[in-house]
Each structure stands twice: as C-alpha cells, then as structure tokens.
Amino acid sequence: MSEIEKILEQNMEEYESARRRAHKLVNGYRREISRTCEYAEALAKLPVNPDQIFFLWEKGSADGELIREMYEYVKQTYGKKYICICCVKGSLPFGNAGKLTENSTGYWRILASSGIIVSSVELPASFVKREGQIYLNTMSKVYEKKRLDTKQFVSETVRDMLKTDFICAPDHQQGEETWIQKCLAGRVYPGKVLVFEESARDKAAVLARFLLEKTIPEGLECFSLRNPEKKRLLILGSGAGKPEVKLVVDRILDRIDPKKYDVAFFSEDLGSEAKCKAFSAQTGKAASLMGVGKMTVSEAEYLNYLTVEKNPETYLGNPILRSYIDELARREWNRLFGTVSWDAVIVAGSVKYLPYYLAAKARTKMKVLVDLDFLPYIHEKHPARWRKALTVFNRIYAPADCLQLGSYGQENRLRVMRLPVLVAEQPEGNQVEVVSYQEKEYLVCDKKKAENGHITMMLVRKPEPGSILVNADLLPAADQKKRLEQLEKGHGLYVLGEQSSAYKSFLPRAVVLDEYVRKQLYLLPEAWGFFSGFAGYVGNAALEEDVTEKICKAFGVKKCLTE
C-alpha cells in the first residue's frame, strides 16, 4: 500500500466504498487510460531535456517534407549538440535514438522529456505541455478547412494550438482571418505566428535557426494575434447544461465588453457533431474549446484521484494529500490549456467535480463561481463537504431561486452573492405558440423534433385572464385561508409550491402547478405568455426568500393584497 493510500484509508470515513467505486470506474475506462499510463509515468520520472528535439511529421504531406528537411538540417549543422529523434506517421520511422512508432513506450518517453517539439501533425489528446518545453506546430491543414465548428476542430485542433508556442501561416492575412475572425482562438492565443517571406529560400534552415538560436532570421516574420490591451477570460462550463445554465452563460457572454476582454468557453466532450455545432453557435462571442480524452494519469493516480474526488474535506485536511491532488490537477490543466495564463477563470454551472480542483490550480488572478445546479446539488447531497473547498474562489454567485443555501459556512460568507432572477428575452409582441385542447388553451414549450420525424412538446395551461398566482411553499395560516377563500370568489387561483395540496383542500377550484413553472418555464420565452395572464400574485411573508414573488416581479406581475 502506497503512502497516499494509507493517508486515504486513515482519514476517510467512507474509504472502502469510495475505493470500490473508483475501481469500478477505472475498470470501465481501462482500455482508454492504458494508452496514457506509460506517458503519465514518464512525466513523473523524466526531466525535460532542453537539448533533445522531437520531430513528428506525416509522410507525403508538404509540411511533413518541411519538418523532415529541418530534422536533417539540424543533425548536419549542429552535430552532436542536440539529440534529434523523429516519428513519421504512415511509414517506418528513423532516428539516431532508434526507431519510434506512434503510441510506443519510446514515443511517450520522448514526448515527455523533449525540450523542443516540432510537428506537422496534432499531438495526442493526452499530451501535457510541460514547463520548459517549446512546441511548434505548422498547423497548415487548418487553412484548407472550410468548416471550423466541427467536433474534431474544436476538441483537437484548437486544444493543440493553445499548447503551442509557435504556429505557421501562409501569410499574415490568412493567419488573422482563420484564427481571429473564423474561430476566435487566436484572440486568446499566447504564442506567435510565423510566416515565411518571399526571400526565404531554405525554409527548413530558417525555422531551425529561429528555434535554436532564438533570433528572427531574414526571411521570417513573427507576429502575435493577441491585443495586449485586452484581458483574457476563461469560462469552464458545459455545452450540455440545463436551460437555466445555458441562460446564465448567455447572459455572461452578452455582458462582457468585447473591447476589453477576449473570452474562451470550455465544455466537456459533447459527443455528437450536432451538439458540437450547437455549442459553437451558442458561444459565438467566445472561442470554443471542448475537452476530449481522460486525465493523463497512471492507473494508481487515477484510483487515488477518484477516491478523493467527492471528498474535498479529506483533500483539504492533509497537506501531503493536497499536494498530491494539486499536482494531478495542475497536470490536467496543462493537458487542457497548456501553459496559458488567464486574467480570470469563471466556473459556470457544472455538477462535475473536476472543474473545482482545476480552479484551485488555475493560472489566473481571479477565480469566480457562477452556478445554478452544482451548489444546490451539493447542498442536498453533501451539505458540509464543499464549504471549505469553495474558498478557492474570490467570488461565488449563488442562484436566487435556491432555498436554504445559507452562507456556505463562515469561510465563504463574504464571497457569496445572490444572482438576480433570470428570465428569457421577451418575444416580439408577446407572441408565443398556443394550442387548444378540450376547450382549454395551452402554451407550447420545449418543442423538439426527433430523428424519426415525431414532434414532442411540453404543454403548460395558459392562465385565464384575471387569475391570481399563490405561493404555496408553506402551510397556510388560519387568517390566510380566510383571505384566500374570499379572493377565490372573484378570481381564478393558481397555487405553486410544496404545500399545494393543502391549499387545494380549501380552494377546490384552484389549479395546482408543478415545479416546472418555477424551475424551467420562467427561463423560456413562453413564460411571457404564461405570467401575462395573471392579474397579481399572493406572496408568503413568512418565507425568508420568496422566489415566486421574485419571478413575478421580473415579469411585471403586481402583488395582490389579501388583507
């Protein structure tokens, strides 16, 4: 048993169950993580050798020929000063350190330890950009692509580009058009773009001298895509989140001043091309990034991380364990984003735990949590577990419609701020789709068309004009019953809340609404057609936080006095 396992066993109350759960997950991912275990072990054991150069190219490609010539030039010109190793995709490789094939043991060891990496192909998703490594990728195939919103481009090409120190472009104009106007990744890219001038006769020699002599030789232009006056923001969220989470992200993006900030939005792997395209469309004002692959860790490291993942109190309670997990988080950060630093990182709505460990080690001056689903989840499942872990954030924005969140402990009291009630944009003329059924009108919400052509709809009954909405979160007091009984004589009543059945018992004509109205409907455009039917609402003064009242106010529904 390793030292980390002993610490976990001695300090975790539910160690055995957490370990069994971790083993089950690792067994499910075994095929995927087996490819990276050797690489992870090499990262932990091997230092970066600044005199070792790893050349990678694809046989038969124009850029591949450039990298091959560069490989030959460095060996001939610089002699034994540098260790030159290569891997050729599509053929048997060669090199003075022996033959290397992609994904072999030697391949991973050289990738982990090379001080300089020169490539015309994208590196594997498991690649971790280490401190001290210089990475150049020609990226030539990008300029031939017609679409830059594919899953492959967003999850692999952009990810790899952000890890590079240098990329190439056919000319200055194409470089800016591709990376700034079409995909926006260049706006947050910290590296430089290289362009060969017409005077460059031996491009391989020019590129080699640039990297090894750290000068800009004649025939090469070097420029930055970034505006240095603008700050760089990273949003860690999900392209597959709930409607309220997407709305929060949309509002954040809408309110960020593009003259002051460049933004990148990162989501986990969304799976299909259609979801990826929708994600890219949603983040139209930000560079789209998508995760792919598992953490670059050994099997033992993955087991330990999964054991700790949902138990941050254990992570925080032991300095050895905290240092261990921090190193894994730092490695994962470098796998996803390279060595880019950010002015602010915003974690926006996620029920997954990894973003919170990443935030702890993020290269940023400001860490902000804006959340609508994770905080209520942990309050329900683990009310005390995450309070201290949240201290990594400078600001925490909690949802206004989530009751009983408290202050997240004394440690976070000054950090917690309430989000205002969010509502969807009002449709032009309040026009929403309505269908009739059994002489009643229903609003059409969340209309979806399946692949087989079938259409599914969420229908919500439209309130009769002049109706009153009643908050039913608490049991009614005797005086409240009397006032509501009088109010029912002249109005149709709708009740919303956990105690709706108690209200229905003395208000027989009242319509009981489910939680869909307060949890989802109010975030959709159809909500304007729903709430406009109410003449007023009855709040509950006994509630510390009357969410129904806040929602009604957001839609302009006036309070109805029952005294």
N, C-alpha and C positions, 0 to 999 in steps of 0.2 A: 504494500500500500504506500503510495506516494505521500509526501508531506501535505499537499493540497487536499488529498482525500481524507487524511487524518484530521485536518482542520475542519473540513466539512462535516465529518462524522461526529466530531466533538462539539460542534457549535450549532448544528441544525436539528431542530426538534423533529422534523419530518424527513430526515436524511434518507431512510430506506425507501420510502415511497417516491421521493424526488429522484433517487438514483435509478429506481426501476423504470420510471417514466423517461429518464434520459437515455437509458439503454434501449428502450423500445424505439425512440426517435432515431438514435444513431443506427440501429439495425435497418430502419426504413430508408435511411439516406446512405447506407454503407457503399453502394455502388458509386454514388456521386462523389462522396468525400474521399474514397480510396485513391482517386487520382491526385488529390492535393495533399495527402498526408506527408508524402516524401518532401514536397515543396515546403510545407509548414515546418517540418523538422529541420530542413536546410536553413530556413530563415532564422530559426532559433539558435543554430550552431555556427553557421558560417558568417564571417565578417565580409563587408563589401571591399573588394579589391579594386582600387582606382586604376590599376594598370591592366585590368582584364576587360576585353571588349567582346561582346557577343553580337554577331551579325546574323540576322534572320531575313530570308527572302523566299519568294515563290518562284520556282523555275518557270521560265518562259515569259515573265512579265517585264515590262520596260523598267519599272522601278527596281525589280529584282536584279536586273543586269547592272543597274547603278550601284546597288549595295554590294554585289559580287566584285565589281571593279574597285570599290572602296576597300573591301576586305583585302584584295590583292595588293593595292597601293600601300596600305598601312603595313603589311608584312614586309614588303620590299623596301620601303622608305625608312621605317622606324626600327627595323631589325628586331632585336630581342627586347626592346624597351617595353613592348606590350605583348600580352598573351592574347592572340586572336583565335577565336573559336566561332564556328558557324553552324547553322542548321538550315537546310534547304528543304522547303516544302515541295513535295512532288517528285523527289529524287533521292538517291543515296547521298548523304551529306559528306563533307570532308572538313579537315581542320587539323591544326597541329596539336590538338589535345585529344585526338581520336574522333571517331565517328559519333555524331549526336543525332538521334531521331526525336521527333516531337513527342512529348509526354514520357520520355525515358527518364531513368533516375539521373543520368548525367545532365539531361536537359534542365530539370528542375534545379539541380545544384548550381549550374552555371547561371541560370536566370536569377537565382537568389543572390549570388556573390559577385556578379559582374558590375564594375563601376560605371561602364558605358554600355548602353544597349542601342543598337542601330537596326531598324527593321522596316520592311515594306509590307508586313502583314500584321494584323491585330494580334496582340498577345492574349493568352487565355484569361477568362474572367477571374481566375484565382490569383492573377498577378498582383503583387503588393509592391507599390513604389516605395523603396526604402530611402531613408536619409543618406545622402552621399551618392546615389545613383543618378546618372544623366541618361535620359531616354529621348531618342529621336525616332520619329516615325514619319515616313514620307506622306502618308495619307492620300496618295494620288488617286485611288479609286473613288474617293468621295466626290471629286469634281466631275465624275462621269455619271453620277447618280441623278435620276430625275426626281425621286421622292426622298425626302429626308425625315419622314414621320413613321417609317417602318419600325417594327419591333427590333430588328437587327441593328438599325442605325442608332436608335435611342438607347438601347440597352448595352450595346457592344462598342460601336464606333465612338460615340460621344464619351462613354466611360473611359475608353482607352486614350482618347485625345486629351482629356483632362489630366491624365497621368504623365503626359509627355512634357518635356522641356522645350522641344522644337518640333514643328511640323513644316512641311513644304507646301508650296502652292505654285501653280503655273505662272501666275503673275499677281501683282498687288491687288488688282480689281477683283479677280476671281476669288482670292483669299477672303476679302471682305464680304463679297456677295454671298459666298457659301456659309461662312461661319458667323456673320453678324446679321445678315438680312434674312436668310432662309431658315437657319436652325437656332440662332441666338447664342449658341455655346461659346462663340468667340468673345462675347461680352464679359464672360466671367473667366476666360482662359488666361492663366498667369504666364504662360510661356511665350515664345516668339515664333514668328512665321518667317521661313527662309524662301527667297526667290532667286533663281539663277538669272543673272543679267546676260545679255547677248554676247558680252565679252568673255564669258566663262567657257573656255574650250574644254578643259578637263574637269568635268563636274565632280567626279569622284575625288580628285585631289583637292579641289576647293572645299568640299564638305569635310574631308578628313582634317585639313589644316584648321578649319573653323572649330571643330570639336577638340582637337588635341593641342593646338597652340593657343586656343582661346583668343583669337583675333578674327576680325572680319576681313577676309582676303578680297582682293579685287575680283569682281565678277559675282559677288553675292550681296544681296540686300537682306537686311534683317529688321523686322518691324513688329510692333505689338498691336494686337487687335483691341486691347482694352483702353477705356478712357480713365486715366489715373485719378481724375477728379470725382469719379463716381464710386460709391461704396458697393460692396459685393455681399448679397444676401443669399442664404440657402434655406429652403423650406423642405423639411423632412415630413412627408405626409403619405397619402395613399390616393392613387387614381381610381380605386375601387371602393371608396368610403361611402358612408351613408349620405343621403341628400343634404342633411344639415352640415356634415363635414365639408362636402364639396362647396356648399354655400359660403362657409367660413373662409375657405381657401380663395374662392372667387372674390370675396369682399377684401381680403388681404391684398390680392393682386391688383384689384381696382384702385386701392387707396395708396399703393406705393408709387411715389413720384418717379417716373422713368428718367427724369432729368438728373436725379440724384442717386438712383440705385439701379444696379444690374442684378437680376434675380435668376436663380436656378431652382427648379422644383424637382425633388427626387421622390419617386414612388418605388414600392416593391414590384417584383415581376408580376405583370398583369395577365400573362398567358397568351391571349389571342391577339391577332393583328388588329381586329376591330376595336378592342378595348384600348390598345396602344394608340391607335389613331384618335380615338375619342379623348384620351389623356392629353395628347399633344395639342388637340384643339382647345381643350379646357385651359391649358397653360400657355395660351398664345402669347402672353406678355412676358413669359419667362422661358429660359432654356429648359427643355425636358430631359430628365435623366431617369433611367429605370434600372433597378438592380437585377442582377442575374447571377445564379450560382449560389452555393453555400459559403459560409465563412471559411477562410483559409486557415485551417487548424488541423492538428493531429487528432487522431481518434480520442486519445486521452484528454486533450484540451477541450474537445467538443463535449465530451461527457461531463467534464467539470463545469464548463460554462452552462450547459443545460440544467445541471443540478442547482446551480446558483441563480439562474435567470429570474425565476419568480420569487426569489427570496433576498431582496436587497438589504434587509436588516442584517443578514449573515455577511453579505459583501461589505457592508459598512463597518461591521463590528470587529473585523480582524485586519490589521494593516498588511500582512503577508498576502492574504486572500484578495484584498482590494488591489494591491499592486499587480497581482497575477491577472485578474479580470481586466484591469485597466490596460494592460499590455495587449490582451486579446482584442479589446475594443479599439485600441489605437491601430492595431494591425488591420482590423476590418475597416476602419475609417480610411486608411491608406489604400486598401483594396478598392473601395468605392469611389474615393475622391482624390487619390494621390496625396501630394503634399500641399494642396491648395489651402490657403488661409482665407477666412471669411470675416467680414465686419460684424455679422450677426447670423445666428442659426436659429430658425424657428421650427419647433416641433409642433405639427398641426394634426391633431386628431388621429390616434392610432391605438388599437388595442394590443399591439405587439410591444414587447419589452425592449428589444434591441435598440431602437432609437434613443431610449433614455440612457442606456450605457454609452452609446455613441456620443450623446450630448455631453457626457461627463468629460470626454477626452477631445471634444471638438476644438479645432484650431480657430477660435473666434474670440472676440472681445465681449460679445453679448449673447446670452442664451435665453430664449423666450419659449414658453409653453403656451400654445393656444389650443384648447382641447374641448371637444364636445362629447366624446364617447369613452375615452380611456379613464378619465378621472371618476365618472360615475361607476364605471365597471370595477375599479379597484376599491371604491368606497363600499360597494356591495359585497365583493368577494374577499378583499383583504383590507379592511378599514385602517389598520395602523401600519401596514407593511411598507408603504411607499412614502410616508410623510417625510422622513429624513432624506430619502433619495431625491426628493424634489428640490432640495436645497441647491442642487447644481444649477438651477435656473435663476436668472436675475429677475424675471417677471413670470407670473403664472396667471393666465386668463381662464377663469372657470365659467361654465355655462350658467346663464341666469335662470334657466328652467330646470336646473338640477337641485332638488331639495336636499338638505341635510349634509352638504359637503363640509360644513364647518369652516375652519380656517386652515385645515391641513396641518394642525399642530402649531405650537408656538414658534417653531423654527421657520415656518413659511408665512406667518401672519402678515408681515409687511410686504410680501411678494404677491399675494393673491388679490386679483381684481376681477370683478364680475363683468362678463360680456353683456352688452345690451341684447334685448330680444331681437333676433334677426328675422326678417320677413322677405319674401320673394319680391322682385320688382313688380309693380302694378301693371297689369296688361292694359294696352291701349283701349280706352272706353270701357274698362272692366269686363271686356268680352271674354267669356270662358265657355267651353263646350258643355251643353246641358242635354240630358236625355230624359224622357218621360217613361214611367213605369207605374201601372196601376194608379193613374191619375196623380202621381207624385213626381216632382222634378228632382233630378239627381245631377250633381256636378261630376264630370269625368276627370279623374285624377290618375296619374301614373299609367297612362295608356301605353301599352307595349305590343309590338308585333313579333310573333315567334317565327322561327325559320320555316315552319310548315304553313305560314300564312295566317294562322289563327291570331285573333286580337284579344288580349286580356286588359280589363280596365278595373280600376278601383273607383267605385261609385260612392259618393257621400251625399246624403239627402240635403237638399237646399232648404234652409230655414224659411218658414212662412214669414212674409213681411210683418214687421212689428213684434217679432219674437224677442224673448229675453234669455240670455245665457247666464246660468247659475253655476258658481263654483261649488263643487261637491266633494272637496278634498277632506273635509272634516264633518263629523256627525253634526246635524243641525241642532241648535239650542231651541228651547220651547218658544221663546219670543220670535225667533227666526222662522219657525214653522208657520206661525200665525201670519206674519208679514208675507211670506211666500204664497200661502193659501189665498190671501187677498189679491196678490199680484196675478195669480193664475186665472182669476175670474175675468180679467180683461186682456190677458196676453197668453200667447203660446210660450211655454217654458222648455228650455233645453238644459240638461244637467250634465256636467263634466267633472269627473273625479272619482277617487277610490271608493267613496261612500254613496255613489249614485243610487244604489238600490234602496238605501234608507230614505232618500229624497223621493224616490218613486212611490214608496209606501204611502205617503200622504199627499203626493202630487200625481194622481192617477193618469192625467193627460200629458204629463211631461215626457219628452223624448230623451232617452239616455244615449249619450255619445261615448264612443270608446276612445282610448288613448291616442288613436291615430290622429285625431283632430289636433291634439296638443303636441304630439311628438313629431309629426311629419307634415300634415296638411298645411300648417301655418307657414311652412317654408316654401310652398308651391304657389305658382301664380293663381291657381284656382281658389286659394284662400281668400282672395279679394271678393270673389263671387259668393263665398260662404259667409264671411263675417259681415258683409254689407247688408245681409238680411236681418241682422239684429238691431233692434231699437235701443238696446242697452244691455248691461251686464250687472249681475249682483256678485260682488266680491265677498271675501270672508275675512273680517277684521282680525280674527284670532290667528291667522296664518302669519308667520314671520316673513314669508316670501310668497306672495300670491302671484304665481306665474300666469294664471288665466287672466288676471287683471292686466298684467304687463302686455300680454299678447293682444288683448282687446284694445288697449290704448294705442299699440303700434298700428292697428288697423282703423283707428278713429272711432271705435265703439264707445259711447259715453256710459258712465256709471249710472245705474238706476237706483235711486234712493227708495228704500222699503219702509222707512220709519213712518 
